[in-house]
């Protein structure tokens, strides 16, 4: 269920990315490839790196909820994936925003 | 400097409205909203004006989406159906391909599995299928948006809605026990060991 809901959410995110890329091309940004390439790289790094703190945090929550450590951590390991995806999307958005300020559109 | 120029519009609402604007449509709605927002902000305060702007933005988005659909209904229907079929086909086969790939990698050590290896295999099996499905959804959403030129958000939101309905239907059938084959994935994965 979580997978399907995340999939529906990501379909819309895909649409937003294409829409923003087209807007950037229409507004003649100075370095569209650099801006979106950088944002993509940042989001991939965030996706990979953010997984581990989310996993650790969710394991702590599981331990707190149960009252004792549980050797089975498949639940937190799975739940950390959508969390890191959301973090990656936010990182993408912030990077694009910051890069647009740094390299504003051509006059 | 007047108060009208100091008050800033809710940026997320402005961005959301901008996502649904089709270039060939008139761009008057955002300008009218902006003017009314400035009037309200100077008369009733920023908080009330922001709430009003958000409610008007939602109505504007609904109107823009409806108009975008009415001006090119077949484009939206065809792209959504193609996307849904592609999603169904690719997601179904992705699970099978990943399972076969993992089985191939673990072919020679299957008989020597201990509980730690089994747990590791289950984790990687779910992890790869999950991440693969999410990435495919993102790619298919982008693909549908590229085909539905200037109506990206309408097409992808329709596809997302169709995907949600399919999920809810499957989940409902699973809950009612009318479709036990939805459990076949986990059963097959265990029996194949």
Interface residues (C-beta under 8 A of the other chain):
Chain A: X1 X3 X4 X5 X6 X7 X8 X9 X10 X11 X12 X13 X14 X15 X16 X17 X18 X19 X22 X23 X72 X74 X77 X78 X81 X82 X85
Chain B: X18 X19 X83 X87 X91 X119 X122 X123 X126 X127 X130 X131 X133 X134 X136 X137 X138 X139 X140 X141 X142 X143 X144 X145 X146 X152 X153 X155 X156 X157 X159 X160 X161 X163 X164 X166 X167 X170 X171
